[in-house]
Each structure stands twice: as C-alpha cells, then as structure tokens.
Amino acid sequence: MAIENYFLPQSLEEAVGLLAEYGPSLLVMAGGTIAMPLINDGISLPKQVMGLRRAGLGYVNRTNGTMSIGTATTLTQLLDLEVVPMLQEAARHTAGWSIRNLGTVGGNIFAPPPAGDVAVALLALSASVKLVSASGERVIPLEEFYTGFMTTDLQSDELLAEVQVPVPLGRTVYLKYGRKQSNTPAVVTVAALIGWNGGEVETARLALNAVGPHPFRAKRAEAALVSSSLDADAIAASAAAAAEECEPFNDSIASEWYRRKMVGVYVSRALTQLAREEE
C-alpha cells in the first residue's frame, strides 16, 4: 500500500490542524529513524504521513531555570547543551552520528526499549512534556506520559510539541551498559540525580531503561537513598530495590536474568560515582 499524501507543515498550528483533520490515520514523524524502517519493511503501511522538520520545533531555549526543547530538536543538537551535561552524555550514547543527525528528542521518547537512551535521562531530570491539539494544550510529567509497552497518554488529536527540563540542581550521572563500547543497544541504562543538604541526600531521582516496558523511575530505589549520606549500605539497599522493581525481558541482546543482575551492578556503580564526587 503506497503513501497517498506526505504533509510538511510550516508551523505547529498547521501541524495540529492536519492532525485534527486526519486523526489517527496520520503517521507523524520527524527524523524518521523509527518510522521509516517499519515502512520500508512493510510493517507499517500508512496512507497519510506528516513530517515535522519545518514546523518550527527544532529549538532549545532557557527561561527561568527551565530548558524548553522542541521535539524536532536533533540528538546532535543536544551535544551542545552544556548546561545539562546528562543530556549531552545521553546523546553521545545514542546510536551513531548518522542517526543522531536525524533522530529527534521527541522520537526518542517513543522509542521502545532497549532504545530510548535520551528518554531515561529526561525522566531522571524530572522533565515534563507539552501536548498540543487544535483545542488547546496541556503539560504533564514525562513519567505520567508512559502508560505501558508502546502506549502513552497522548490523545489521538494531540502532538508532542515540547519537552521542558528543569536545569538540574545537584549531581548527575549517566551510565549505559551494552555489548559494545558505542553504537549499541542497552542491556541496562541508569540515569540518576542526587540533591544534597548538609551532607545528606535530600532528593533522589533514579531512572532505568532497557529493563521494563518503557523508561521508568525506580521509586523504591530512590526512597532508599533519601536522608542517607550515600554510604555503602544505602547504595546497596538502593541497588537491591532497583533490581527488584524492574521488569526485564529476554531478547537477542540479553536475558531477563542477566538484565536484572546488571541493574544492581550499574545502579551501584552510578551511585558510588556520585558519592565519590561529593567527597
């Protein structure tokens, strides 16, 4: 089945207007690094396609301590975002240069595990997403956006237009473990943000990817860190909690058992790195 129409809107308003007109039958994409392989392999057969490259969504702005990132912003653009080092690190660990030049922040949010290397960093940074339709807009936390494997809270008439990221206050770490040093699917990815107060952990954000139906915050592991000095016992308790609350899977990259084992290992490594930086 051939694509009948390809739309290239020149603004966000035009894009949501097309979405209102065509509804769920309209495939929305930006870089196409997820959608095009499915189309080429005959897995996805859309009649109507809309590209967002010219809709004015490829921006990064800072206002009052918040980074506003248009969802058509490429992963390569994130490499210049020095004010949020975790996003730079996440972009470096996502595929190779050719994919980073095309792939977008918005597309990465929809990537199924073990992909989604930027989305897990956004979760640790307490990011929110702006969803826009012809009738209005709403902003929700990214963690509430995910509802299950390949399912989200995005309504059929809504477009994911922007990601809002608070500039982090505290120390961050990002670790991705794969079978190769670079350009590799993850066995597990860990992103963490720790806020300190008087030598104790005041806030903890710990996000995992490739070990569940979507990137998620390991909240029991976070709770094990709050009010601790990030000592060995707290790190061990958090790593054990993360290994228990993840939902790993078997695929060609790794087994469910191995993924769960590596969650504990890499959460421990990430937190140990943060503890040493605070000394």
Backbone as a ProteinNet text record, in pm:
[ID]
protein_1_A
[PRIMARY]
MAIENYFLPQSLEEAVGLLAEYGPSLLVMAGGTIAMPLINDGISLPKQVMGLRRAGLGYVNRTNGTMSIGTATTLTQLLDLEVVPMLQEAARHTAGWSIRNLGTVGGNIFAPPPAGDVAVALLALSASVKLVSASGERVIPLEEFYTGFMTTDLQSDELLAEVQVPVPLGRTVYLKYGRKQSNTPAVVTVAALIGWNGGEVETARLALNAVGPHPFRAKRAEAALVSSSLDADAIAASAAAAAEECEPFNDSIASEWYRRKMVGVYVSRALTQLAREEE
[TERTIARY]
85.6	0	89.2	75.5	161.5	108.7	202	163.8	94.2	-22.6	-100.4	-64.4	-38.2	-7.5	104.8	198.5	303.8	294.2	266.4	247.4	372.4	408.7	524	481.6	412.9	360.8	472.8	441.7	539	526.5	435.3	417.1	349.3	356.1	288.2	138.2	87.1	-57.2	-103.5	-26.2	-62.6	-55.4	41.9	57.9	-59.9	-102.8	-215.1	-345.8	-352	-469.3	-480.2	-368.5	-367.8	-402.5	-351.8	-381.6	-530	-589.7	-733.4	-814.2	-764	-836.2	-827.7	-707.4	-687	-689.2	-671.2	-680.1	-575.1	-609.8	-513.3	-456.6	-522.2	-471.4	-347.3	-313.2	-197.1	-75.8	25.6	150.4	236.5	276	357.4	501.1	595.4	736.2	819.8	940.6	1034.7	1157.4	1249.2	1368.1	1342.4	1241.9	1207.2	1292.6	1379.3	1468.2	1395	1276.6	1193.3	1090.2	1024.5	911.9	955.5	1062.1	1097.3	1138.1	1214.6	1242.2	1115.4	1016.2	890.7	814.1	818.2	752	823.9	955.3	1033.3	1018.4	999.7	984.8	839.6	747.9	607.7	534.4	595.2	530.4	427.1	460.7	368.8	331.9	201.3	155	61.4	113.7	28	-8.9	-128.2	-168.7	-130.3	-133.5	-103.9	14	112.2	230.4	255.6	291.1	325	465.5	551.3	685.3	690.7	766.7	769.7	896.4	977.8	1107.3	1097.5	990.3	977.8	868.1	826	715.4	763.1	891.3	942.4	963.9	989.1	1002.6	1145.9	1242.7	1381.6	1458.4	1414.2	1474.1	1512.7	1603.8	1639.4	1645.1	1557.9	1553.1	1561	1620	1624.9	1550.5	1454.7	1377.1	1354.1	1401.6	1376.4	1412.1	1528.2	1575.9	1519	1448.7	1391.6	1437.2	1481.7	1516.3	1393.4	1352.5	1241.2	1299.7	1272.9	1333	1222.9	1222.5	1125.6	1147.4	1040.3	1053.7	1118.8	1134.3	1207.3	1355.7	1398.6	1541.1	1617.1	1726.4	1800.9	1887	1924.4	2011.4	2149.1	2190.9	2318.3	2315.8	2202.5	2190.9	2209.2	2169.5	2185.3	2331.9	2419.7	2561.8	2619.1	2552.2	2597.6	2532.7	2449.1	2371.6	2452.7	2552.6	2645.3	2578.8	2467.8	2401.5	2335.2	2312.2	2255	2346.2	2454.9	2552.5	2493.9	2391.8	2335.6	2274.2	2211.4	2154.2	2263.5	2373.6	2488.1	2537.6	2552.5	2602.3	2505.2	2376.3	2276.2	2280.8	2294.8	2302.3	2426.2	2538.4	2661.2	2643.6	2559.6	2541.6	2428.3	2368.8	2258.3	2309.1	2310.1	2342.8	2473	2482.4	2599.3	2564.5	2663.3	2643.6	2527	2513.5	2408	2269.6	2250.1	2120.6	2101.6	2206	2193.2	2162.5	2212.6	2185.5	2040.6	1974.4	1834.8	1738.1	1774.3	1685.4	1658.2	1539.7	1496.1	1465.8	1459.3	1425.1	1285.3	1191	1055.2	1046.9	1116.7	1114.7	1173.9	1278.6	1342.8	1248.5	1156.7	1060.2	968.7	943.5	855.3	930.4	1064.5	1142.2	1121	1088.1	1068.3	1201.2	1204.6	1328	1373.4	1507.5	1615.3	1660.7	1591.1	1621.8	1559.7	1575.1	1523.7	1630	1751.9	1864.4	1852.9	1783.8	1764.2	1643.2	1541.4	1420.3	1449.5	1539.3	1569.7	1638.1	1721.9	1783.8	1678.7	1584.9	1478.2	1395.8	1371.7	1297.9	1373.3	1503	1583.1	1588.1	1573.2	1577.4	1439.7	1340.2	1203.4	1143.6	1164.5	1112.6	960.8	901.1	758.8	745.1	628.3	603.8	480.7	489.8	376	305.6	176.6	94.2	-4.5	-5.3	-83.2	-183.8	-304.3	-406.6	-469.1	-561.4	-627.8	-713.7	-750	-837.4	-762.9	-630.7	-556.1	-429.8	-376.1	-252.7	-255	-173.2	-156.5	-12.2	33.8	170	161.3	227.4	226	369.1	398.1	529.7	554.5	677.1	709.1	677.1	697	670.2	521.4	434	291	252.4	341.5	315.3	314.2	402.8	410.3	301.3	228.7	121.8	141.7	235.2	260.2	352.3	370.7	458.4	398	468.4	425.9	293.3	255.3	133.9	167.9	99.8	123.1	-9.8	-2.3	-121.2	-154.7	-81.1	-106.2	-240	-327.7	-457.3	-445.4	-544.2	-536.6	-527.9	-574.6	-570.2	-455.1	-364.4	-256.4	-121.3	-35.9	100.1	196.5	296.6	402.6	489.3	479.4	541.4	669.9	680.5	794	823.9	951.6	996.7	1052.3	1008.3	1052.2	1136.5	1261.6	1359	1410.6	1384.7	1444.8	1597.4	1667.4	1813.6	1848.7	1923.4	1943.2	2021.4	1970.6	2039.6	2086.1	2212.5	2264.8	2359.8	2400.7	2494.3	2419.9	2466.7	2402.7	2504.9	2455.2	2539.5	2454.5	2517.8	2450	2541.9	2494.5	2572.8	2488.4	2544.6	2478.7	2569.6	2513.7	2590.1	2534.4	2620.4	2584.3	2693.5	2673.8	2770.9	2894.9	2883.7	2996.8	3019	3128.6	3160.2	3071	3027.8	2947	2851	2750.4	2652.8	2596.1	2544.8	2499.8	2366.7	2278.4	2157.7	2196.8	2115.2	2146.6	2106.1	2187.4	2145.5	2072.3	2128.1	2061.5	2120.8	2037.7	2083	2035.2	2125	2094.3	2119.4	2021.7	2037.6	1994.6	2080	2049.2	2082.5	2003	2025.5	2010.9	2113.3	2112	2125.8	2033.9	2042.3	2081.8	2177.5	2232.9	2186	2183.9	2155	2228.5	2337	2410.9	2472.3	2519.5	2584.6	2490.3	2360.2	2262.1	2190	2141	2063.8	1925.9	1895.8	1765	1667	1713.8	1629.2	1705.6	1633.3	1694.6	1602.6	1657.4	1585.6	1669.3	1612.4	1684.6	1596.5	1641	1562.9	1638.6	1563.1	1620.4	1558.5	1635.6	1581.8	1638	1569.1	1601.4	1570	1501.1	1465.8	1318.8	1236.2	1094.1	1021.6	890.4	814.2	840.4	899.6	935.4	1034	1102.3	1186.9	1101.5	1157.3	1077.7	1167.1	1107.3	1176	1163.6	1275.6	1278.2	1254.8	1130	1096	1131.7	1126.2	1169	1319.5	1391.9	1536.5	1568.6	1488.2	1506.4	1483.4	1376.6	1340.7	1450.2	1523.8	1630.7	1747.8	1754.1	1866.2	1837.3	1710.9	1675.7	1710	1773	1817.8	1941.4	2000	2125	2243	2361.7	2483.5	2541.2	2462.3	2503.5	2624	2611.6	2715.7	2694	2781.2	2777.8	2646	2593.3	2468.4	2351.1	2344.8	2236.2	2246.1	2365.6	2385.5	2343.7	2382	2344.9	2193.8	2130.7	1984.6	1914.5	1963	1902.1	1920.5	2040.3	2066.7	1978.3	1960.9	1875.2	1729.4	1684.6	1546	1523.2	1619.8	1606.5	1598.2	1679.4	1677.4	1544.4	1480.5	1351.6	1238.1	1241	1125.4	1131.6	1243.3	1248	1171	1139.3	1065.8	1141.2	1256.2	1339.2	1276.4	1332.7	1278.3	1393	1358.8	1455.9	1453.1	1568.1	1577.4	1714.2	1748.7	1875.7	1995.9	1971.9	2079.7	2117.7	2017.2	2043.1	1919.4	1941.8	1830.8	1770	1650.9	1584.5	1670.3	1727.6	1811.4	1932.5	1998.1	2120.2	2089.3	1980.8	1943.2	1917.1	1844	1815	1945.1	2034.7	2163	2240.7	2241.3	2316.8	2252	2122.1	2058.5	2125.5	2138.9	2202.8	2346	2419.3	2559.3	2572.8	2493.4	2511.6	2447	2341.1	2289.8	2395.1	2456.5	2561.7	2679	2719.7	2831.3	2795.9	2675.5	2634.8	2633.9	2576	2566.2	2702.8	2786.2	2922.1	2999.7	2980.3	3045.8	2999	2870.2	2817.8	2871.7	2881	2930.8	3075.5	3156.1	3297.1	3310.2	3222.6	3227.9	3192.7	3113.3	3071	3173.6	3268.5	3368.8	3457.8
-119.6	0	124.5	209.4	326.9	442.3	529.1	651.3	744.8	790.9	875.5	1023	1067.3	1208.6	1221.4	1312.1	1346.9	1495.7	1531.5	1671.4	1723.1	1845.1	1908.9	2045.7	2049.6	2176.3	2273.7	2402.4	2508.3	2570.5	2519.7	2572.7	2466.7	2486.6	2396.3	2402.6	2522.6	2538.7	2458.9	2463.9	2387.1	2237.4	2196.5	2055.3	2000.8	2074	2024.1	2033.5	2125.2	2131.8	2007.9	1964.4	1842.2	1720.6	1719.7	1608.6	1604.5	1720.9	1725.6	1678.1	1706.1	1667.2	1518.4	1460.9	1321.1	1222.6	1271	1184.6	1075.4	958.9	850.6	792.5	818.7	764.7	839.1	951.4	1031.3	988.4	936	899.6	1024.6	1055.6	1173.7	1129.3	1195.7	1164.1	1290	1285.4	1397.8	1347.6	1281.5	1228.6	1103.1	1026.1	905.1	784.3	793.1	681.1	561	583.9	473.1	434.5	534.9	508.5	449.9	503.5	462.4	315.6	258.3	114.7	30.2	71.2	-3.1	7.9	125.5	145.2	66.1	74.4	5	-146.5	-198.2	-342.7	-388.2	-294.8	-330.7	-359	-324	-345.7	-236.7	-114.6	-2	43.1	57.7	91.8	213.9	328.9	447.4	504.5	559.4	629.5	777.6	833	975.1	989.2	1069.9	1090.3	1239.8	1280.5	1420.6	1428.8	1507	1531.7	1664.7	1669.2	1789.6	1872	1842.1	1908.2	2059.8	2107.6	2250.9	2317.6	2250.2	2302.5	2393	2427.7	2519.9	2456.7	2326.1	2256.1	2211	2267.6	2229.6	2333	2364.1	2472.6	2425.7	2500.5	2484.2	2623.9	2652.1	2782.8	2764.9	2863.5	2861.7	2981.3	2954.6	3060.8	3025.9	3114	3096.8	2957.6	2910.6	2783.8	2660.2	2676.5	2562.5	2563.9	2449.7	2433.4	2384.3	2458.7	2417.9	2364.6	2238.9	2171.2	2126.7	2182	2139.4	1993.9	1921.9	1777.7	1739.3	1833.1	1804.4	1840.3	1878.4	1902.5	1772.4	1775.9	1652.3	1616.4	1489.8	1443.4	1506.9	1537.4	1606.7	1744.2	1814.3	1945.2	1936.5	1824.6	1809.1	1804.1	1768.3	1760.1	1896.1	2003.3	2138.5	2193.7	2113.6	2162.6	2146.6	2233.3	2220.7	2243.8	2315.5	2345.1	2220.4	2118.8	1992.3	1878.9	1853	1752.6	1613	1576.8	1443.1	1422.2	1526.6	1512.8	1503.3	1573.6	1558.6	1414.1	1358.8	1222.3	1121.7	1144	1054.7	1058.3	1177.3	1189.4	1118.4	1129.2	1062.2	910.6	859.1	714.5	662.6	749.2	707.8	683.5	558.9	519.4	584.2	609.1	671.8	808.6	872.5	1010	1022.1	926.4	938.6	939.2	855.2	851.6	976.2	1021	1140.5	1264.7	1269.6	1384.8	1388.8	1274.9	1267.4	1249.7	1162.7	1130.7	1251.5	1256.6	1373.2	1337.7	1440.6	1423.1	1362.2	1415	1362.6	1217.7	1183.1	1045.6	950.2	993.5	907.6	873.2	963.4	936.6	820.3	802.9	695.5	566	568.1	450	338.2	217.2	107.2	58.3	13.5	-44	-163.1	-182.2	-119.8	16.6	76.8	213.2	312.1	441.4	542.9	594.8	609.3	648.9	790.7	878	1015.1	1023.3	945.9	948.7	915.3	821	782.7	897.6	974	1091.7	1197.6	1217.7	1315.2	1279.7	1151.2	1109.5	1144.6	1117.6	1149.2	1299.3	1378	1523.8	1584.8	1499.5	1545.4	1627.7	1585.1	1656.5	1642.2	1742.6	1738.8	1751.9	1713.6	1723.2	1808.2	1890.2	1972	1902.5	1877.2	1811	1912.6	1928.9	2035.4	1975.9	2028.5	1992.2	2119.8	2105.8	2222.8	2294.2	2224.3	2283.3	2336.1	2315.8	2366.2	2287.1	2300.6	2230	2191	2094.7	2053.7	2010.5	2023.3	1984.2	1881.2	1766.5	1660.2	1610.5	1555.5	1496	1381.2	1368.1	1260.6	1124	1106.1	974.9	937.9	1038.2	1009.1	988.5	1026.4	1012.1	864.9	786.4	643.4	567.1	483.8	404.3	254.7	211.8	69.6	51.2	-73.9	-100.6	-42.2	53.9	119.6	193.6	228.1	306.5	428.7	539	664.1	733.1	844.8	924.3	1021.8	1016.3	1105.5	1071.9	1172.5	1150.9	1158.6	1106	1093.1	1227.5	1335.3	1467.5	1552.8	1493.5	1568.7	1541.3	1641.9	1633.5	1661.4	1578.1	1605.5	1716.7	1835.4	1953.6	1997	1974.5	2031.4	1947.7	1945.2	1884	1995.5	2000.6	2104.4	2040	2085.6	2023	2125.9	2107.4	2197.1	2182.2	2294	2286.7	2218.4	2108.1	2027.9	2099.9	2085.5	2134.3	2010.4	1982.8	1861.4	1793.7	1674.8	1599.7	1494.9	1472.1	1373.8	1272.8	1156.3	1053.7	976.1	932.9	857.1	742.5	620.3	502.9	413.4	374.9	281.2	161.3	43.3	-79.4	-153.7	-175.9	-252.6	-351.6	-428.1	-530.7	-471.5	-348.9	-280.5	-147.9	-82.5	44.9	157.8	150.9	258.7	202.3	285.2	247.5	108.5	89.3	-42.5	-32.9	-130.9	-134.3	-157.9	-109.3	-119	-254.4	-304.5	-409.4	-345.3	-234.4	-150.3	-10.4	90.4	228.7	285.6	357.1	418.1	568.4	647.1	793	835.5	911.8	949.1	1095.4	1156.3	1293.2	1292.8	1343.3	1348.4	1493	1538.2	1669.3	1655.9	1736.5	1724.2	1838.4	1809.4	1912.3	1874.1	1947.7	1922	1783.9	1733.1	1602.3	1484.8	1510.6	1403.8	1420.6	1310	1312.9	1370.9	1482.9	1546.4	1500	1490.6	1445.1	1341.4	1244.2	1140.2	1107.7	1109.6	1068.6	961.9	842.9	730.8	667.9	675.2	623	509.6	413.1	295.5	277.7	219.1	183	47.8	-14.5	-147	-258.9	-227	-329.7	-316.9	-275.1	-260.5	-229	-212.9	-185.4	-47.8	41	176.2	230.7	341.1	402.2	438.8	418.6	444.2	486.7	553.7	588.4	474.4	437.4	332.5	397.3	411.6	494.4	429.4	297.5	233	247.7	242.1	263.3	407.2	502.3	642.4	660.8	598.8	615.6	563	460.8	403.4	499	602.7	697.1	821.9	863.1	989.3	984.3	1091.7	1109.3	1026.1	960.1	886.9	975.9	930.7	1000.4	940.2	860.3	787.4	698.2	630.2	538	401.8	308.5	177.6	104.4	115.9	46.3	102.8	235.3	297.6	261.9	261.8	225.9	81.8	-8.9	-149.7	-168.2	-96.1	-107	-54.3	56	113.4	21.4	-34.1	-124.3	-248.3	-302	-419.8	-386.6	-269.7	-228.6	-211.1	-150.7	-131.1	-264.2	-361.2	-492.6	-563.1	-536.7	-599	-534.4	-401.7	-334.7	-323.5	-359.6	-356.2	-474.4	-465.5	-571.3	-607.5	-672.3	-700.7	-804.2	-817.3	-906	-979.1	-1084.6	-1158.2	-1106.7	-1083	-1054	-1099.1	-1062.5	-1105.7	-1039.1	-934.9	-861.2	-926.3	-963.5	-1017.9	-1090.6	-1175.8	-1246.8	-1162.6	-1201.8	-1133.6	-1142.6	-1260.4	-1280	-1188	-1180.9	-1101.1	-952.4	-909.5	-768.4	-730.5	-814.3	-783.7	-778.6	-871.7	-873.4	-744.7	-699.7	-579.8	-452.3	-454.5	-338.8	-311.5	-414.7	-397.1	-349.6	-407.1	-370.9	-224.8	-182.1	-47.8	61.2	30.6	128.6	151.8	45	58.1	140.5	116.6	192.1	339.4	366.8	506.2	581.4	521	588	600.3	500.9	508.7	623	641.4	753	886.4	900.4	1024.2	1046.8	939.8	952.9	1000	948.3	989	1133.7	1177.6	1317	1413.4	1369	1455.5	1462.2	1370.9	1367.5	1490.9
0	0	0	-98.3	-112.1	-27.9	14.3	83.8	-15.5	19.7	-70.7	-55.5	69.7	93.8	194.6	164.7	260.1	286.7	412.2	450.2	521.7	492.5	554.7	606.8	722.2	775	808.3	794.9	818.8	957.2	1040.2	1175.9	1261.5	1393.9	1486.1	1464.8	1441.3	1419.8	1298.8	1189.5	1070.8	1099	1177.9	1209.1	1288.6	1393.3	1473.2	1394.1	1299.1	1212.8	1124.8	1069.5	988.7	1074.4	1197	1286.9	1321	1339.4	1367.1	1247.5	1127.3	1006.1	977.6	996.5	956.5	1072.8	1195.3	1311.9	1315.7	1375.1	1394.1	1264.7	1151.2	1024.2	975.9	1040.1	1001	1082.2	1015.8	1082	1096.4	1219.9	1247.9	1271.6	1204.9	1228.8	1209.1	1260.6	1243.8	1169.9	1242.7	1177.3	1095.8	1135.1	1062.1	1094.9	1196.4	1225.5	1284.5	1341.6	1389.3	1284.6	1226.3	1135.6	1001	942	806.8	794.8	887	876.5	879.3	959.6	965.4	833.7	773.3	643.7	535	533.3	430	438	559.9	578	564.2	537.2	520.4	649.8	763.4	892.5	918.4	883	893.5	752.1	726.3	591.6	596.4	632.4	643.5	506.9	498.1	375.6	382.2	504.8	522.7	619.1	581.2	664.5	679.4	801.8	826.3	886.5	823.1	875	948.5	1057.1	1142.4	1127.3	1028.6	1015.2	997.5	936.6	909.6	992.6	1100.3	1181.7	1294.5	1296.1	1397.2	1533.2	1538.1	1665.7	1692.7	1621.7	1641.7	1720.9	1841.4	1918.8	2059	2120.6	2262.1	2323.4	2419.8	2485.1	2636.7	2704.4	2850.8	2905.1	2996.4	3060.1	3205.8	3295.4	3438.6	3490.8	3453.9	3507.7	3441.5	3331.2	3260.2	3114.9	3066.2	2925.8	2850.1	2749.8	2663.8	2534.1	2504.8	2390.9	2295.6	2175.5	2075.8	2038.9	2013.6	1994.9	1862.5	1770	1647.3	1659.1	1778.6	1804.4	1786.6	1710.7	1687	1807.8	1814.2	1921	1909.4	1787.9	1768.5	1833.9	1826.6	1890.5	2041.5	2102.2	2246.8	2288.5	2196.7	2230.1	2268.6	2229.1	2262.5	2388.9	2454.3	2568.8	2697.5	2714.8	2827.6	2961.9	2965.5	3092.5	3151.5	3070.3	3119.7	3072.4	3143.6	3098.4	3079.9	3159	3144.9	3006.3	2951.1	2817.8	2712.2	2732	2641.5	2642.8	2763	2776.4	2714.5	2735.6	2677.9	2525.9	2468.8	2323.3	2268.6	2339.5	2294.7	2289.7	2376.7	2385.9	2296.7	2219.3	2133.2	1990.9	1949.9	1812.5	1764.5	1632	1572.7	1517.5	1453	1405.5	1307.7	1216.7	1115	1177.7	1279.9	1348.8	1434.1	1502.1	1585.8	1503.1	1381.4	1294.6	1248.7	1246.9	1203	1319.4	1412.7	1524.2	1611.3	1668.6	1745.3	1890.5	1972.6	2113.2	2126.2	2048.9	2055.5	2012	1905.9	1859.3	1960.7	2031.1	2130.2	2244.5	2275.8	2382.2	2345.5	2215.4	2170.2	2139.6	2145.1	2108.1	2210.3	2165.1	2260.2	2316	2441.8	2495.9	2410.3	2395.7	2472.6	2419.7	2323.4	2280	2380.2	2352.9	2443.2	2538.2	2486.7	2571.6	2624.2	2552.7	2600	2692.7	2664.4	2746.8	2892	2917	3055.4	3128.4	3058.7	3120.2	3151	3060.7	3082.8	3206.1	3228.3	3347.5	3474.6	3476.8	3595.3	3621	3516.3	3527.6	3556.3	3581.4	3612.7	3499.5	3378.1	3261.6	3250.8	3187.5	3153.2	3002.4	2950.4	2806.6	2780.5	2677.2	2635.5	2519.5	2537.2	2436.5	2381.6	2250.3	2187.6	2089.4	2091.1	1993.9	1939.8	1845	1788.5	1892.4	1999.5	2100.9	2222.6	2229.2	2344.7	2369.5	2489.6	2525	2671.8	2706.6	2845.7	2866.1	2990.5	3026.4	3137.4	3118.1	3218.8	3241	3358.8	3381.8	3284.4	3239.7	3145.5	3204.1	3334.8	3394.3	3385.3	3376.4	3360.9	3215.1	3124.7	2982.2	2941.5	3003.1	2970.4	3044.2	2970.9	3031.4	3015.3	2931	2908.9	2790.4	2748.8	2635.2	2508.2	2447.4	2323.5	2338.6	2463.2	2485.2	2570.7	2542	2613.7	2640.5	2711.4	2742.4	2629.4	2519.6	2405.8	2342.3	2330.3	2267.8	2115.8	2046.4	1901.2	1829.2	1895.3	1831.3	1884	1962.7	2025.4	1959.8	1968.1	1917	2031.7	2046.6	2143.6	2086.5	2144.3	2084.8	2153.5	2285.4	2359	2482.5	2518.5	2643.2	2730.8	2855.2	2948.8	3058	3068.9	3158.8	3258.9	3388.7	3488.3	3485.1	3486.4	3495.1	3626.5	3623.8	3744.7	3853.4	3976.1	4095.4	4171.6	4167.6	4227.6	4130.1	4164.8	4080.3	3999.9	3879.1	3791.5	3742.1	3705.6	3644.8	3544.3	3436.9	3332.6	3291.7	3306.9	3268.4	3178.6	3066.3	2975.4	2955.2	2974.6	2953.7	2832.6	2734.3	2616.6	2584.2	2477.7	2440.7	2374.1	2326.4	2263.7	2334.7	2302.8	2365.6	2315	2189.2	2132.7	2029.3	1994.5	1892.3	1920.3	2040.2	2083.1	2157.6	2142.2	2225.1	2371.1	2461.2	2603.9	2661.1	2752.4	2843.8	2960.4	3008.3	3106.7	3096.2	3118.4	3127.7	3260	3328.4	3458.6	3448.7	3489.7	3497.9	3637.1	3704.6	3842.7	3867.9	3954.5	4001.2	4152.5	4221.4	4367.6	4412.7	4499.1	4560.6	4706.9	4750.8	4885.1	4975.3	5104.8	5205.4	5333.5	5362.5	5484.9	5493.5	5382.8	5384.9	5372	5359	5340.9	5207.9	5155.5	5031.7	5061.6	4997.9	5016.3	4909.2	4784.7	4674.6	4592.9	4542.7	4460.2	4343.6	4224.7	4104.1	4035.6	4020.1	3960.7	3853.3	3729.4	3617.1	3548.6	3497.1	3431.7	3293.6	3204.2	3072.6	3030.5	2935.5	2881	2978.9	3087.8	3186.5	3227.7	3133.7	3158.6	3029.3	3033.7	2912.3	2853.7	2935	2891.8	2993.9	2964.6	3067	3188.9	3309.5	3429.7	3545.2	3642.2	3766.4	3866	3925.4	4026.6	4163.3	4201.2	4316.5	4449.7	4458.3	4582.8	4601	4491	4497.4	4536.6	4488.1	4527	4677.1	4727.7	4868.8	4960.9	4915.7	4997.2	5014.4	4931.4	4935.9	5016.6	5023.6	5089	5237.4	5285.4	5424.7	5458.6	5359.6	5382.1	5346.5	5380.3	5339.5	5212.2	5144.1	5024.6	5057.3	5173	5215	5150.2	5180.4	5116.1	5142.3	5265.1	5297.5	5217.8	5207.1	5130.6	4983.4	4929.9	4788.6	4764.7	4854.4	4838.9	4845.7	4939.4	4952.9	4828.9	4774.3	4654.7	4534.5	4519.5	4406.4	4414.5	4534.9	4552	4521	4565.1	4538.1	4388.5	4319.5	4174.7	4102.2	4143.8	4079.7	4100.8	4215.5	4244.4	4166.1	4152.2	4091.9	3940	3878.3	3731.9	3672.9	3544.5	3473.9	3346.1	3359.8	3241.3	3150.2	3031.8	2929.1	2860.4	2788.3	2707.4	2564.4	2506.9	2364.6	2315.6	2192.8	2135.6	2201.7	2280	2345.9	2478.8	2556.4	2690.1	2741.5	2840.7	2903.8	3014.8	3056.3	3167.8	3293.4	3320.7	3439.5	3437	3322.7	3312.9	3326	3264.4	3275	3421.1	3492.6	3632.8	3714.4	3687.9	3757.7	3731.8	3607.8	3572.4	3625.1	3652.1	3715.9	3849.4	3931.9	4060.7	4048.3	3953.7	3933.9	3891.6	3794.2	3738.4	3822.5	3895	3991.4	4099.5	4147.7	4247.6	4194.3	4071.1	4012.7	3997.5	3953.2	3933	4065.6	4169.1	4297.9	4365	4347.5	4401.8	4337.1	4207.4	4138.4	4196	4222.1	4279.3	4420.4	4498.3	4635.5	4635.9	4545.1	4537.6	4494.3	4404.5	4358.2	4470.1	4567	4675	4787.5	4790.8	4898.1	4895
[MASK]
+++++++++++++++++++++++++++++++++++++++++++++++++++++++++++++++++++++++++++++++++++++++++++++++++++++++++++++++++++++++++++++++++++++++++++++++++++++++++++++++++++++++++++++++++++++++++++++++++++++++++++++++++++++++++++++++++++++++++++++++++++++++++++++++++++++++++++++++++++++++

